[in-house]
Amino acid sequence: MDELPEGLEIPKLESRPHIPSASVMLSRISGDGHEVLLGHRSSELPAFPDLWSFPGGGVSRVDRKAADSHPDWLSDRTGDRLSVFTLLREMVEEVGITPDGRGGFMEVSDEVREIVCKDKSGWLEVAESGAISTKEFDCQVITERITPPQSPTRFHNLFFHVALGDSGVEASFPPGRSEFDKFQWWRPEDIVEAWEGNQLHLPPPILTIFRDLLELMEGRDLVAACEKMAEDPPSGPHRFEYGPGVECVLIPTRTLPPSTHTNCFVLGERGGQRAIVDPAIRDEEGFNLLKDKVEEIRGDGSDILCTIFTHRHQDHLGDMSLISQIYQAPVWGSEETLSALPEISETRRLTEGDIVSVDGPTGRSDWEVMETPGHCPGQICLVGDPGVVAADNCTMVGTILVPSSDGDMGAYISGLE
């Protein structure tokens, strides 16, 4: 970790058990098809702001107490029974919808909502009073995901489909603060089209859910497609897309805790040119992860245009002897970054305002170079329509350290501005 003062060692963090959680895709009949509900997460949230997402949350002590104290409730569920309790509580809290006990759905009263939102234990209280019910409730697990290892806290999330049919219920905001500031019903194909046009941002797992659904909806409606997914819910690694033409591979590195991995980005469309940014591999695990991604890239019919390193710190600068065993491509970076590498036959020096152009099947994607040297001399960002490849200017987890050895706090703040 180049950023640390000389002689300082930080012990390796122990991985934590995955936190069980549940999310719900609510659907309704609309015209000749179906729509699904997404909520827009407030831009002021510290985690995952400005994303369109599903309602949901982690399994709580209240959910465990409800499941243990009422074995007759949801007794037809087996391995996912506890998560269904979480699902029902979160539906009341976040969107104000609950089963009506007769196979349909209803909007909860303001009084019930107030009790549940004031304290999670309120859900069990109102359920025991008969104000809400778990009877005749039907839901299906359509996919199962573990959040990527970007931080020590990871979730094991079951994504459920709940078909509201033509019940006519509408989502509403809870009393007080909500993580959502807008609800909207969408057709699945419109969601993917809007994402591809940079008109909305989705968490990567939700994007892949809609991609899977659209494949299964050839000749089926949405409910039938969900039933098909539920027969063998997709799980395990999926393509990790931050935006159109922006994939991410998480490379394990000796980075600044609590982070444990470095984001390696792959820019460009499938079937077109690709630029690999910060392939920071230095061991067998990283080597295998990058090798698998490059094989996938080649399988798409893509060519690797270049390798780009955003800066010279060792948790971003890969071992070129390992990288060259996987693929060969010119290396691009700032003068300071290139000087930290072994001699390379083909390089390009990047400076403020340069354009990295990546050609694809639907057109050209341009990324403008922005110099942001505060964290590290020669550090660059890449700015494109999908967003900013920000290097070590900001992070989702932990903090950015401006090294006393070669960092510049004034330049760092100016870069952020």
N, C-alpha and C positions, 0 to 999 in steps of 0.2 A: 504494500500500500504506500505509494509514493507520497501521499498527502500527509502522512503521520510525521510528527517530529522525530528526529533521529533517536533511536534507542527505545521508542515506545512500542510496546507489543499489546495487541488487543486479543484476548482469548476468543477462540472460536465459539460461536453461539450454538447451543444445543437445539436441535429441531423440536418443535412442539407437536403434540397430537393434532390432527386435523379437526376443526370445529364443524360438527354436523349442522347443516342448514337446509332450508327449503325455500324455493321460489315458485311462483305460480304464473302460468300463461292462461289468462282468462280469455275465452272466445265467446262470440255471440253470433247469431244468425243475422245477416244483413243483406237484404235484397236476394240475389241468387247465389250468395256465397257466405263467407264468414269473415269476421274481423277479430283482431286480437287487441288487447289493451296493453299499452306501454305508458309508463310514467316518466316524465322528464325530471332528472335529479337536479336540484338547485345548483347553480354555478358557485354558490358560497360554501358548499359542503367541502370538508377537508379531504374526503375520500371519494374518488370517482365522480367529480362534479360534471355537470353539463352532459351527462349520458342519458339516453333513453333506455329504460330497464324495466324488469318485472318487479312487482311487489314480492317481498320475502324477507327472511332474516334467520338468525341462528336459533338453534334449539335452546330453550331456556329451562331453568329449574321448574318453572310453572308448568311447562309442557310435560316434563317428566313426572311431576306430581299428579297431573291430570290423567296421564296414561296409567300410572301405578294405582291410583285410587279408584279408577273406574274401568276395570278390565272388560266390562260389557260394552263400553263405548268403542266404536270402530273395531270390534272384535274380528271382523272379516279380513282386516289388514294383517299382514305378517311382518316382513322385514322392514317395511317403511312406516309402520303404525305411528311411531313417535314423531316422525317428520310430518305426518298428516295433522297431528295436534298443533304443531308449529304453524303449518300452512293455514289452518282454520283461524288461529289467533291472529296471525299476520294479516289475513284477509279483513278481519274486523278492524284491526288497528289502522291499516294503511289505506284501504279502499272502502270500508264500511259495508261490506257484503258478507252474508253468511247463509248456510243452508237453512231452508224453512222447515225441515223435518219431514217433508212430503215428496222429496225428490226434486224440488225446485230451489229457488233462491229468493232472498229478500234483503232489503236495505235495513240496517240496524237503526234503532232509534238514537237520537242525540244523547239520551240518558245512558243507554248501554255503552255507546261509544266513549262517553266521558269516563265511565268506570274503568273500561278496559285500557284506555290510553293513559289514565292517571297512574296505573300500576298493572303490570302484566298479570298479576294474580287475579285481577278483576275479571279476566276471561273465564277462569274456572268458576268464580263466584256467579256470574250471570248464566253460565252453562248449567250449573247445579240448580239455579232458580227456575230454569225452564224458559228463560227469556230468549235464549238461542239454543240450537240443537245440532247434534252430530248425526242424527238419524238420516238414512237414505242418501248419504253423501257419496258421490262418486268422483274419483279423480284417478289419473294415470301418471306414472313416472314416464316421461318421454326422453329424458337423458340424465346422465349423472356425470358430474365434473368435480375435479379437485383443482382449486385455483393454482395458477403457476407459482413457482418458488421465488417470487419477487420479494417476499418478506417472511419472517419467521412465523407469522400468523397466516394459516391457510385454511380454507373452508372446503369441506366435502359437501357439495350442494346437489340435492335432488331437485330437478325441474319437473313440476307437475303441470298437466293440462287439466283445466276445469272448464267444461262446456256449460255456459250459462243458457244456451239455447235462445228461446224467444221470451225469456223471463222479464225483460225490460228493465232490469236493475242497472243502476249507473254508479260509477265510482265517485266518491266524494272525499274531501280532505278531512283529516282528523282535527279535533280542537287543538289549538296551540301550534307548535312548530311541526313541519312535515319535511321529510327528505325530498318529496316531490313538490314541484310548483305547477305542474300541468299534467293532465291525463288526456290521452287521445286514442281513438280506435283506428286501427290500420288493417288493410289487407296485407298479407305476408309479402306478396310480390312488390307492393308499394314501399314496404320497409327496405327491402334489399336495393330497389332502384334508388331510393332517397339516399341510402348509405353510399352507394356507388357514385352518386353525384355530390358527395360531401355536404349533403343537406341535413344529415343527422349523424350523431355518433352513438355507437352501440358497444357494450362490453363484448369482447371477442367470443365468449361462449354463446351469447344470444344470437350473434350473427350466424354462427355455425348451425344453431338450431333452425333458423329460418332457411338456411341453405338446404339442410337435410329435409325440412318439410316440403319445400318447393319441388325437390326431386320426387318425393313420394306423392305429391299432389297431381302428378301426371295421371289423369284418368280417375282421380279420387277427389273428394272434398276434404276440407281441413280436418274435420273430426275423424274421418276414416284414415287419413294420413297419420294422425296422432295415435290412433289405435294400432296402426302398423308399427310405428316407432316404439310403442309400449311393449310390443312382443319381444323386442331385444334392444333395450335402450342403449344408444351409443354412449361410449365412455372412453376413457384413456386419452392419449394425446390427440389434439386436433390442430389444424392450421391456426396460428395465432396472428390474426389480422387486426392491427390498430386502426387502419383506414384503407381506402382503395389504393392498391399498389404499395402497401406498407405492411410487411410481415415482420414478426419478431421471433428470434431464437434466443432463449435464455442460456447464457454461457456461465457455468460456475467459475468464479474467480475469487481471489483474495482481495475483495473490495471492502469498503468501509461498512462495518456493521451498523444497523441490523440487516442491511442488504447482504445477499449471498451470491448474487448473479449479476452479470452485466448484460444489458440489452444489445444484442446484435441484430441490426435491422437489414431487411432485404427489400430494396426499393425496385419497383417496376412490376408490370403486369405478367401474369403467367403466359408463357408462349412468346415473350418479348425479351428485350435486354433486362438484365438485373444488375444492380449495384449492391455489394455486400459491405455494410458499414460496421466497423468495430468487431470483427471476428476475433475475439480476445482469447482464443484457445491456448492453453499452456499445459494441458494434461490429457490423459486418455479419454476421460469423460467428455471434455469439451471437444476433442478431436472427433469422437463418434457422433456427437450432436450435430456438428457442422457438416460432417461427411454425409449424414442422413439427409440434411436439408439440401445440400448440393446435388445429391442423387435425385431428390424430388424436383429440384429446379431443372435439371437436365431432362428428367422424364416429362416435364411440361413442354419441352422443346425450346427452352430458354438458353441464352448465352450469357455468361458473366462478363459484363462490361469492365468492371474494375472493383478493386478493394479500396474503401475509403476509411482512413483512421481519423477520428475527430480530434485526438490529442495523444500525447506520448506517455501518459501514465500507464503503468503495467497492467491495470485492470481493464484497459481498453486496447492496448497494443498487443496483437497476437504474436505467437512464435511463428515467424515466416517459414522456418524449416518444416513445421507441421502443416501450415496452411498450403504450402506448395505441394505436399503429398496429396492433397484433396483436389486442388484446382490451381491453375496459373492464370493470372490476370494482372494488368498494370496496377500499381499502387498510387493512390492519390491522397494528398494531405498537405498541410502547411509546411513551410520550410523547416520550422522547428521540429515538427513531427517526423518528417522524412529523414532528418539528420539523426534521429534516434534509432533508425532501422539499419540493419545490415545493408550492404550495397545491393541495390536492386536494379535490374537492367532497364526497366521501363517504369517511369514515374511521371506524375503531373503535379506541379506545385499549385495549390489552391490559395486564392487570396480573396479579400472582400469583393463581393459583387460577381464573382465567377458563377457560371451556370453549369450545373451537372444535368445533362439531358439524357433521358432514358427512353428509348423508343419501344412502343408496345403495339399489340394488335389493334387497339382503338385510338392510337395517337401517341404523341410525345408528352412525357412528364418532365417538367423542369423544376430543379431544386437550386435555389440561390444560396451561395456561400455567405455566411455572416461570421465575421471574426469576433470572438468573445474570449479574450485571453486572460480574464481575471483569475479563473481557477487554475489555469495552466498556460504558460506561454505557447502561442500557436494554436490554441483550441479554436475549433470552428463549429458552427451549427449549420444545418441545412434547412431551408425554408421553402415549403411547397404548398400546393393547394390542400393536401390532407392535413397539414400541420407543420410542426417544427421537430426535427431530430435535434434535441437540445443538448446532447452530450451531458457533461456534468455541470450544467447551469442550474438544474433543478432535479428533484427526485420525488418519487411517490412515497418512498420509505426512508426515514432517518433524516439526515441533514447533509448539506454540501460543506465540505471543509475547504477553505482557501488556505493553502499551505504557507507557512511562514517562510519557507525556503525560497520559493519562486512565485508565489501567488501575489495578487494585487487586489485588495478589497475594493478600492475605488474603481478599478477597471471591471471587477466582477459586478458591482452594482450598476455601472453604466451599461454593461452587457445585458443585464436583466431588463433594464428600462428600454 
